[in-house]
Each structure stands twice: as C-alpha cells, then as structure tokens.
Amino acid sequence: MHRGIFSVLIGGKAGEGVKKAAQVIAQIAMDRDNFIFQADDYQSAIRGAHNFSIVSICRERLYSAYKSVQLIVSFDKKSVLKHNSSLKEGGIHFCDEQDAIEGCIALPLNRLMKEHYTSGANLSLSAVAIFARLAGLDKDELEELIRAEFRRNQDENISFAKAIYDELAALDISLSCDLKNPGVSAPRKGYTGNQLISLGAWAAGLDSYYSYPMTPASSILHFYARYRDELGVVAIHTESELAAANMAIGAILAGSKAAVGSSGGGIALMQEAFSLAGMVEAPLLMFLSSRPGPATGASTYSAQEDLNFALYQGHGEFPRIVASPDSYERALSLSAELLDLAWESQSPAILLTEKHLSESMYNMDLDASSLPQSDPVMKEPASPYNRYAFADDGVSPIKYPGEGNAEAGDVIKWNSNEHTEDGVRADDADEITAMKDKRKKKQELINKLSKSYQRVAEYGEGEMLVFAYGSTVLELREAQKYLDFKIVAPIYLDPFPDEELEEYRGKKAVVVEHSANPNFAGYLKAKLGLEVIKDVLRYDGRPYDADELVNILKEVKDA
Amino acid sequence: MRNLTTNKENTWCPGCGNFGIFAAVKRSIESLVEQGEPMENIVMSCGIGCHGKMFDYLDISGIFGLHGRAASSASGIKIANPNLKVIVFGGDGDSMGEGLEHTLFAAKRNIDITLILHNNGTYGLTTGQASPLSETGYRGLSTPQGNLEAPFHSLGLIMEAGASFVARAYSARIPQLSELITQAVLHKGFSFIEVLQPCVSYNNTYDLYNSKTKNLDAMPASDEEAIKLAKDEEDIYLGIFRQQQRPVFDIEVQSKAKAMDRQERFAYLESRQF
C-alpha cells in the first residue's frame, strides 16, 4: 500500500552516531528532491543505551515516519535482535559480521573501522555509505557528501566509507532506493519542530530566552544560544526554571520580548511565575514540549498528557492563550502569532507541543508569508503614567523604565500584590474587584484577536470525523493517504474556537490522543457536546505510524 | 528632585529597622541623581515580607515580584537593559531561604545589580518564625522548642559565591548605610550589602548592635581576612569587606548582532538556511 516510500532504520548504542547517520541519509534524499520524515527514538543516556532513528523517504510529502522499513543498518547485536522484525518483504538488514543472525547480511563493520581509523572512529559512516550505494551515489558524490557533513577526521571517514561502499559492490544486492523525482523540487533543508518554534518567535521579534535544560525542550535553548550573535537574541541558561520564568518577566518589564520553555516538570516549576505573569500582565511566551509523566517520567519520549496542565496552568484566575501546532509549518507561524497575541493582550501564552514534533525532522522551506506581517499595535501611554490604567478592553498602555523610554517623573510599578491603577498594593474590597474586572476584560479581547488567525485546521474528506491536536495530526495526515476520513484539528485550545467548530456540535467523532485518559476528548465533549464514538489512546511514548493508525481507524469504521 | 515617598499608608512597626533603610535608600537615590544618573534609570525589585513594602512606599519604578525571586526579576531587568541601575531589596527569608539559589547565582555571574539584604533574623510579616539567619535556639511559632538549625552566614556565603562588592551596615546608622548603597550601586558588578535590621516585634537587636558594631579600619587585604572579620562575633564589623573588578555578566551576555525589525527578520528567515 505504500506509494514508493523507502524507510531506513539505523540502530545502535548511544554515542555511535545513529542520529547523525539518519540526518545525513535524510540530506542525501532531500538533495535529490525527495520528502523526508526523520524520527529519533533514544534513551536518556550519553553512552551505551539503545538508540534508533528512522528516515522515511518519499517523492510526495510525508507527515510521519514508517516503522516497517526497507533498510536496516544495525551497529550492534541489540539492534539486530530488536529491529529484525521491522524489515519489510524484500528489505535488507545489514549488521556487523559478529552480530549476524539469519536473514541479515554480515559486513565487517568493526573490522574495517579499526583498519581505517587511528582515532575518532565513527560507525555512522558505514550506514551513510550503505545508503549511498543503494541510492546510486558514486564514490565522488559520497566523498563530497562526507566532506560537507562531517567536520572531523575527514580523510579517515572517507576511506572507511569507501571501504564499506566497496564491500557492498562485491555483494549481489537487488534492493535499491531510486531518489530520482523529476519535475519536483522538494525543500532541501530539514527542520525539527523546535527549530521552527524558535525561528517563529524570533521572526516576530523575540529578544531573549530564559531556560533550564529539559528534554525535549532543550534544543530551543541550544538554538537561541548558538545563533545569539547572528540573530540578536539573548539566551540564558538559568540556575533553575524558577529563575528562568522570573528573569523573563523582569526582562519583559524592561522592554524585552522574552520567552521561556521546558517540558512538564520544568513548566511545573514555572507555575507560580506564570501566575505572576497573569497578575503583573506580562506577555510571557512559554513553550511546553511534553513527554510522558508524571514527574521525571519517560524523559526522551512523546506524550500529550499535559493538555489540562497547560489549559489550567498557574493558580488564581487570569486570561491566557494556549495553542498547539498541528504541523511543522504551523510551528513556525503559531510561535510568531502567540508572541504577538501575548503582547497585544499583555497576557501569558503557551505553545503546547510534544517531543514528536519538537525533535523529529521534516523538510520545508522557511516562508514568512504565513506569519503575522506587522508588529502588534501598542497603545500610547498617557501622562501621568499608570501601569494598570483602566481601559475598555482591559489593556493598559505599556511603558518601560530607563532613559529614552520614560521620563524622570514616571513611576512604572509592576506588582504581584493586587494593586490599584498606579501599581501600588490594594487591600480595599472595591479596588480588588475593580482590578480583577480589568484583567477579566482581556479575555474578550483575546477571543477577538485570536480570530484573526487560523484557529482550526481541517484535512481531507470522509464520513468519519477524527479530532486530534498537536503532532497527532501529523500521524493522522499520513494515515489519511490510505483511508478516507476528515481530520478536525483545533490549533487554538484557549480561547476555544467555538465559532469555527459550531458545525460539529453534537456530532459523532473519533478522538485520537497520546495520553492514558481521554483528556482532549473530555474537553471536546464539554465545549462542543461531541459524541465520542471511540477514544484512541496511546501512552507508551511512541508515535503512531500510518499502518498502525489505519488498522485502528478501519476497525472503528467497520464497527 | 521629586518626592520619593508614595502616599501609601506606612504599616511598618514604630521603631522598625526598615525605616532606617528606607531613609538611607532615598538619600542614596538623591545622591545618584545629583551625580548625574537619570532618575528614570533607577529601578527596584522586592521580595515578599516586611522589607518588600519598600515597593509601596518608595516612589520609583520596579517590580514587586514573587517570594524569593527578587534577584531573578532584577537580573532579567538588567539583562534586558544594562543601562538601568537595579536595586534589589531582599529579606533574610527571601534572599537567604526561598531564593538563596538566585542570590548565589547573581553573585556567581557578577551581574551588575545591588542586593540589599534586610537581615532581621526572623520572618516578621508572617509573625516571627525562624529565618535561615536566625540563631540556633531561636524560639518562634514554627520552632517553639528552639531553632535546631545553625544560621547561614550571609557574608561568608556571598563572598564564596563570588560577589565582587560586599559590605555590611546597620539600619540605625543611616549616613554610613546610605554611602554604602551609593557605592554599591555605582560598583560595576554584583554588590551585596547585609543590613543589620532590628525587628522590634520579634527580634529586637538594637542593644546588641548598638554595643557590638564597629567600623572596619580598612578594607581587608585578603579573602581570608575578610571572611574572618565578617564572621567575628565579638565585634560586628561594618563597612566594605570586598571590592573587586571582574567581567560583568549583563554586558558579556549581550548579542553582537545588529537589531532587526520584523521585515528584516522575515527576509533573513527566508534567505538564511539554518
């Protein structure tokens, strides 16, 4: 049933370059106008634990990787045993001569590696060479590729890779991966969701990012830190998430467009500061990339069990925005939208995503046309300045301290205590009510402002309705290639897109989500009176591939 | 010079050491402005506790943030705009307990903010529980049998953490405190002043400080000497224990890229392959 999809699985120990091999293979395919999707399955370890990466390659757009593969390269015995059953009919499983079991093709991977390296031995080159051979690259192309992709030990890498390439030439191998895709120009660069989230907020003016490393959000911090001097964004690895969120709010007070990010555990530590953002009316952008919990959970896997945590983030009452990208393109645009919305409404916003989108790779062109084109409209401050001046829409003009921003007579007070318009503490009953009413008004504004963006995505046609959000939508879109159904994917979760979803009120639908409890289904039932005919729940940390989803949805359809 | 006191009713107890700190800070701000610092560049950050009410009474810009996080909010302000002079008011429960990590990291980074530690050796606002700086045996509502823990030594901790300006003052000696605050604010790097502050309701230390405080003759010549003098219990020394120059975090951490507006960022996004 697969339309010309070629999938490669590389397995081995952490530290052996599994992910790097997959990235280079993906690059070979992208360079030849193919679409790719790369998903990495790894454990929380620097050395030794089993890791594997899958790259699926297709002449058409791919939204997910496939777990049944045509080519496996195993760097160790564990990988051989674990993945042999993933091989499709006609596929080949290469492994080291010491690890071979029936059905595998044994290659002298380790023996050749020892021969060709004096130091810095890199097994990942063997997988690159094998794929290059099957994809019809000649040795010059292989050498050029290695020079571009591997910075260190280039000569040894090339001689090792060529030796593996020659080993294959001596074998009679019928499998090939034809990468020719005439008439199509596919994007030549792969991006992870975290790169796109980082770039989207940056494009909309992000100035600073405060974070403490936590998988799967860490690569956002790494991205901003790496590009600090190129993009003009300050990235601070703080002493804790508590520090990150409070520093970000301080930065916002001084006029910096700031964001924070973490996974569930780290966001839990930021909860009090999230409430502070609600109280002081700081437009704090927060990235929440989920992994299975609770607590430390399964740190390198994917989950959607933080939906309610995001929706009800913080203590106390205050308006917020919560949205989740249903695609890679949306990761870029939504991150920009949320920064703008936060600033226009002076309210905190959460971009909710999952490890699956954060860390998997997809090829696309960076296109700013889907991003909000102009800076958010900011109100003119009046004189004398009051930080929390009452306004019809609840938004008080913002002014920053410092020469050039404020006058000597300005007093700009941001207060976590309930306060009067001037930012000084309030204890009087009427004053408390008045300021709570002011903040409450912003909810209506947020509803209105969010409508200028696409709040719901719908894909495909079919009698069966399937609701999902976040990266689960990617899994469903790949499955949609084989089965007719309609995907309805709310992008904005709070404010809930009632108007766009009104046509589905009371309708029968399937809900797919990566959590042990039907949290999203429950939310849809409450908001939309949806009649959920099947909760499809997966909570083992792994994504669905299209084959798995098609089987499940077919069963629902036939029931 | 405009009035630096708000109209908010003052609720510190009569005789509270906070009055001395309040008076000294106002004097320092006046002095800084006289020396040419724009008034609009002076910003404060407060923790939660009696000391935090400084925010309600001192009429300058800033943030009254979360308990323990005053140094964090202040650090964010300073990184966002290194031209600002950021004064942090922290209580001993706030800066040495709930938010100790931020105090130590601010010193470690040498970020150019000034932390004024209101050390009253108790949790005043929450009715006198033991603080991280309370003496062993201190009796309060949470330690009715006496505090079992030994107190932190704030100056020892902050010097070990790398603070580049370290001083001690006494809230009842306003001219000296004011002078130290001014010097601390003008110091390039993290500055820390422990202010001995009697709490008339729960830990009245006026007699102790009036009899035992003594000015340092000169800045100690070495870290060992500074820590020894700071920990002296016979004489409680006031003055500057350390003043050093080292790279300042909020300057070093800035991006070297030129500012780009939205359209420039869009164009760059589309042309640059990451």
Boltz contact constraints between the chains, C-beta under 6 A:
constraints:
  - contact:
      token1: [A, 189]
      token2: [B, 273]
      max_distance: 6.0
  - contact:
      token1: [A, 203]
      token2: [B, 265]
      max_distance: 6.0
  - contact:
      token1: [A, 203]
      token2: [B, 266]
      max_distance: 6.0
  - contact:
      token1: [A, 203]
      token2: [B, 269]
      max_distance: 6.0
  - contact:
      token1: [A, 228]
      token2: [B, 255]
      max_distance: 6.0
  - contact:
      token1: [A, 229]
      token2: [B, 255]
      max_distance: 6.0
  - contact:
      token1: [A, 229]
      token2: [B, 256]
      max_distance: 6.0
  - contact:
      token1: [A, 229]
      token2: [B, 257]
      max_distance: 6.0
  - contact:
      token1: [A, 230]
      token2: [B, 257]
      max_distance: 6.0
  - contact:
      token1: [A, 232]
      token2: [B, 255]
      max_distance: 6.0
  - contact:
      token1: [A, 232]
      token2: [B, 257]
      max_distance: 6.0
  - contact:
      token1: [A, 234]
      token2: [B, 255]
      max_distance: 6.0
  - contact:
      token1: [A, 239]
      token2: [B, 101]
      max_distance: 6.0
  - contact:
      token1: [A, 239]
      token2: [B, 105]
      max_distance: 6.0
  - contact:
      token1: [A, 243]
      token2: [B, 72]
      max_distance: 6.0
  - contact:
      token1: [A, 243]
      token2: [B, 102]
      max_distance: 6.0
  - contact:
      token1: [A, 246]
      token2: [B, 69]
      max_distance: 6.0
  - contact:
      token1: [A, 246]
      token2: [B, 72]
      max_distance: 6.0
  - contact:
      token1: [A, 246]
      token2: [B, 73]
      max_distance: 6.0
  - contact:
      token1: [A, 247]
      token2: [B, 72]
      max_distance: 6.0
  - contact:
      token1: [A, 247]
      token2: [B, 75]
      max_distance: 6.0
  - contact:
      token1: [A, 247]
      token2: [B, 76]
      max_distance: 6.0
  - contact:
      token1: [A, 248]
      token2: [B, 76]
      max_distance: 6.0
  - contact:
      token1: [A, 250]
      token2: [B, 73]
      max_distance: 6.0
  - contact:
      token1: [A, 250]
      token2: [B, 76]
      max_distance: 6.0
  - contact:
      token1: [A, 250]
      token2: [B, 77]
      max_distance: 6.0
  - contact:
      token1: [A, 251]
      token2: [B, 76]
      max_distance: 6.0
  - contact:
      token1: [A, 251]
      token2: [B, 80]
      max_distance: 6.0
  - contact:
      token1: [A, 253]
      token2: [B, 63]
      max_distance: 6.0
  - contact:
      token1: [A, 253]
      token2: [B, 77]
      max_distance: 6.0
  - contact:
      token1: [A, 254]
      token2: [B, 77]
      max_distance: 6.0
  - contact:
      token1: [A, 254]
      token2: [B, 80]
      max_distance: 6.0
  - contact:
      token1: [A, 254]
      token2: [B, 81]
      max_distance: 6.0
  - contact:
      token1: [A, 256]
      token2: [B, 80]
      max_distance: 6.0
  - contact:
      token1: [A, 272]
      token2: [B, 66]
      max_distance: 6.0
  - contact:
      token1: [A, 276]
      token2: [B, 66]
      max_distance: 6.0
  - contact:
      token1: [A, 366]
      token2: [B, 269]
      max_distance: 6.0
  - contact:
      token1: [A, 366]
      token2: [B, 270]
      max_distance: 6.0
  - contact:
      token1: [A, 368]
      token2: [B, 266]
      max_distance: 6.0
  - contact:
      token1: [A, 368]
      token2: [B, 269]
      max_distance: 6.0
  - contact:
      token1: [A, 368]
      token2: [B, 270]
      max_distance: 6.0
  - contact:
      token1: [A, 375]
      token2: [B, 262]
      max_distance: 6.0
  - contact:
      token1: [A, 401]
      token2: [B, 43]
      max_distance: 6.0
  - contact:
      token1: [A, 401]
      token2: [B, 61]
      max_distance: 6.0
  - contact:
      token1: [A, 402]
      token2: [B, 40]
      max_distance: 6.0
  - contact:
      token1: [A, 402]
      token2: [B, 41]
      max_distance: 6.0
  - contact:
      token1: [A, 402]
      token2: [B, 81]
      max_distance: 6.0
  - contact:
      token1: [A, 402]
      token2: [B, 83]
      max_distance: 6.0
  - contact:
      token1: [A, 402]
      token2: [B, 84]
      max_distance: 6.0
  - contact:
      token1: [A, 403]
      token2: [B, 38]
      max_distance: 6.0
  - contact:
      token1: [A, 403]
      token2: [B, 40]
      max_distance: 6.0
  - contact:
      token1: [A, 403]
      token2: [B, 41]
      max_distance: 6.0
  - contact:
      token1: [A, 406]
      token2: [B, 40]
      max_distance: 6.0
  - contact:
      token1: [A, 408]
      token2: [B, 39]
      max_distance: 6.0
  - contact:
      token1: [A, 408]
      token2: [B, 40]
      max_distance: 6.0
  - contact:
      token1: [A, 411]
      token2: [B, 59]
      max_distance: 6.0
  - contact:
      token1: [A, 411]
      token2: [B, 61]
      max_distance: 6.0
  - contact:
      token1: [A, 412]
      token2: [B, 61]
      max_distance: 6.0
  - contact:
      token1: [A, 414]
      token2: [B, 63]
      max_distance: 6.0
  - contact:
      token1: [A, 415]
      token2: [B, 64]
      max_distance: 6.0
  - contact:
      token1: [A, 416]
      token2: [B, 64]
      max_distance: 6.0
  - contact:
      token1: [A, 416]
      token2: [B, 65]
      max_distance: 6.0
  - contact:
      token1: [A, 416]
      token2: [B, 66]
      max_distance: 6.0
  - contact:
      token1: [A, 424]
      token2: [B, 8]
      max_distance: 6.0
  - contact:
      token1: [A, 424]
      token2: [B, 56]
      max_distance: 6.0
  - contact:
      token1: [A, 425]
      token2: [B, 56]
      max_distance: 6.0
